[in-house]
Structures are given as C-alpha cells and as structure tokens.
Amino acid sequence: IIPSLVNYVVSLDSDTELYTRIDKFGNFENLVIIPGMAVRGIKHLLNNAFIDAAHMHGLGNRDGLGKSYLAIMQDGNHKSHLIGIGTGGLESTPEWLFFLHFVLDLLQEKFGKDFNLFADEHGAIRAAVNLLAPDFENFYLCMKHRQGNVNKNFGVDAADAFMQLSLAYTRPQYLQAHDRIVELSAEI
C-alpha cells in the first residue's frame, strides 16, 4: 500500500517529495512529505523555519500512537506555510533525524546556511540538528519553552525575570532584569 500511496501523492503534484521508512520486517515506520508548493514557493518565504512535533490522539477505539512532525515558514505578511510534515514514533533522535534530513535539505538548497531554525527544548531535536548540521549556528530555542523550564526548576519569579531579560529592548530594561536574576540567584 505504501508504494501506491507514494505514487498517488506524487501524481497530484510532481514537485512533491515523499519519503517513507520501513523496518526490517516490512512494517511502516515513518513518512515525510515536502509539499510541491513548498519546493516551488520557498523562494518567497522568510528565512526562518519553525519545527515541532504534535501528539497524536485516538480515534474511536484506536489509540493515538506516535507523533506528527511539522516544519513551517512565514512569508512577508506573517502567514504560515507548511514546508514539511511527517509522522513517526515517539519523539526521539532517530525520528527527528529522518524528518529533519529532508527539511534541512530543502532549506540548505535554497538558503545555504543563511536561515534560522527555531524549536522547543526537546533534546532529540537538538541532537538531530547537531548530527545533521554540526556547524550550523542559527539554531534557536523557543523562549516560551525555556520560560516553562525555568518555572519548573526555579519557580514563577525566576521565570518572570527570565522573560523580562528576554524581552528587554533597552539597556536599562536589560540591567534591571539582570539585577533581578542576580538577586533571585542568591535566594535559590
């Protein structure tokens, strides 16, 4: 059924790229689709890509297993455009490696190394990016996810101070947030 699915999707748009991974027993493991519209339209998008995984939910009596993997970019009007979607097992480095391999190929083909990649704090994403592009420097982690981690480990006051520092636009704002973090550090 997988080869017929690949043929059907590609017949709808010949620029669409579809990749699958099958295990040694012939069982489906992963699917990655790079839509043809992304291949053709990436030249019109800003050089910022955002990646994340979403939990699957059950349908009827079936369990929701695995994850959906997503990559989006925005145009100059801040409209989001899907550049890659995939499905696979739970969030792990091998799953991210399979998905990101094709997404990074698309990005590097268009932008070289002149693009930014944003993600949450999941260690598997960081590991996959480091393995696929060890010299890539424009990899950023979402400050809202970081705020959640600071909150979990150090409390609400520390998380608020972190966000104030992250959002500081002037030197006085930065110094005020910095001083608050130093003050909190003494308390922790």
C-alpha positions in Angstrom: 0.0 0.0 0.0 2.9 2.4 0.7 4.2 2.4 -2.9 0.7 3.1 -4.2 0.3 6.0 -1.7 3.6 7.5 -2.8 2.7 7.2 -6.5 -0.7 8.8 -5.8 0.6 11.7 -3.9 3.3 12.5 -6.4 0.8 12.2 -9.2 -1.2 15.1 -7.6 1.9 17.4 -7.7 5.0 16.2 -9.3 7.2 18.6 -7.3 6.0 16.9 -4.0 8.7 14.9 -2.3 7.5 11.9 -0.3 9.8 9.7 1.8 9.0 6.6 3.8 10.9 4.3 6.1 10.0 0.6 6.5 11.6 -1.6 9.2 13.3 -4.9 8.5 10.0 -6.7 9.0 8.2 -4.7 6.3 6.3 -2.5 8.8 5.7 1.2 8.2 7.8 3.4 10.5 7.9 7.0 9.1 6.5 9.2 6.4 7.8 12.7 5.4 6.1 14.9 2.8 7.7 18.0 1.4 4.8 19.6 -0.5 5.4 20.7 -4.0 4.1 24.2 -3.1 6.9 24.4 -0.6 9.5 23.3 -3.1 8.3 25.9 -5.6 7.4 28.7 -3.1 10.3 28.6 -0.6 12.0 31.4 -2.6 9.1 33.7 -1.5 9.4 32.9 2.2 11.4 34.5 5.0 14.5 32.5 6.0 13.0 31.5 9.4 11.8 27.9 9.9 9.9 26.6 12.9 9.8 22.9 13.8 7.8 20.9 16.4 6.1 17.6 17.0 2.4 17.2 17.9 0.8 14.4 19.9 -1.5 12.0 18.1 -4.9 11.5 19.6 -7.0 8.4 19.4 -9.9 8.0 17.1 -12.8 5.9 18.2 -11.4 2.8 19.9 -7.9 3.2 18.4 -5.1 4.6 20.4 -3.2 7.7 19.2 0.3 6.4 18.7 3.4 8.3 17.6 3.8 12.0 16.6 3.2 14.3 13.7 6.3 16.3 12.8 5.8 19.8 11.3 8.0 22.4 9.7 6.7 25.8 8.7 8.0 29.1 7.4 6.3 32.5 7.1 6.0 34.9 4.2 6.5 38.7 4.4 2.9 39.1 5.6 3.5 36.7 8.6 1.3 34.0 7.0 2.5 30.5 7.9 3.3 27.9 5.1 3.9 24.2 5.6 7.2 23.1 4.2 7.3 19.6 5.7 5.0 17.2 7.5 5.8 13.8 8.8 4.6 11.0 11.0 6.5 8.6 13.1 7.1 7.2 16.5 7.6 9.0 19.8 9.9 12.0 19.8 13.4 10.6 19.6 16.7 11.5 17.9 16.2 8.8 15.1 12.7 10.1 14.4 13.9 13.7 14.2 16.9 12.7 12.1 14.6 11.1 9.5 12.3 14.1 9.3 14.9 16.9 9.5 17.1 15.3 6.9 14.6 16.2 4.2 13.6 19.5 5.7 17.2 20.7 6.1 18.0 19.6 2.5 15.2 21.9 1.3 16.3 24.8 3.5 20.0 24.4 2.6 19.3 24.1 -1.1 17.6 27.5 -1.1 19.3 29.4 1.7 22.7 27.6 2.2 23.5 28.3 5.9 21.7 31.6 5.8 18.5 30.6 7.6 17.3 30.4 11.2 15.8 27.3 12.8 13.5 27.6 15.8 12.4 24.7 18.0 11.3 23.8 21.5 13.7 22.4 24.1 13.3 18.8 23.2 16.8 17.1 23.4 16.1 14.9 20.4 15.7 17.9 18.2 19.0 19.4 19.4 20.8 16.1 18.9 19.4 15.6 15.4 20.4 19.1 14.3 23.9 18.6 15.7 24.2 15.3 13.9 22.9 16.6 10.6 24.5 20.0 10.6 27.2 20.2 13.2 28.5 23.6 12.0 25.0 25.2 11.8 24.9 28.2 14.2 21.5 29.7 13.6 19.5 27.2 15.8 17.3 28.9 18.4 15.2 27.5 21.2 11.8 29.0 21.9 11.9 31.4 24.9 8.4 30.3 26.0 9.6 26.7 26.3 12.7 27.9 28.1 10.4 30.0 30.4 8.5 26.9 31.3 11.7 25.0 32.1 12.9 27.9 34.3 9.5 27.9 36.0 9.6 24.2 36.6 13.1 24.2 38.1 13.3 27.6 39.8 9.7 29.0 40.2 7.5 31.7 38.9 9.6 34.6 40.0 12.7 33.3 38.1 10.6 32.5 35.0 9.2 36.1 35.1 12.7 37.5 35.4 13.9 35.3 32.6 11.1 36.7 30.3 11.9 40.3 31.3 15.5 39.7 30.3 14.5 38.0 27.0 12.1 40.9 26.1 14.4 43.7 27.2 14.8 46.3 24.4 16.9 48.9 26.2 20.0 48.8 28.3 18.1 49.9 31.4 15.5 47.2 30.9 18.2 44.6 30.4 20.2 45.7 33.5 17.0 45.8 35.7 16.1 42.2 34.6 19.8 41.1 35.0 19.9 42.5 38.6 16.6 40.7 39.4 18.1 37.4 38.2 21.2 38.0 40.3 19.0 38.8 43.3 17.0 35.6 42.8 20.2 33.6 42.3 21.2 34.4 45.9 17.8 33.2 47.1 17.8 29.9 45.2 
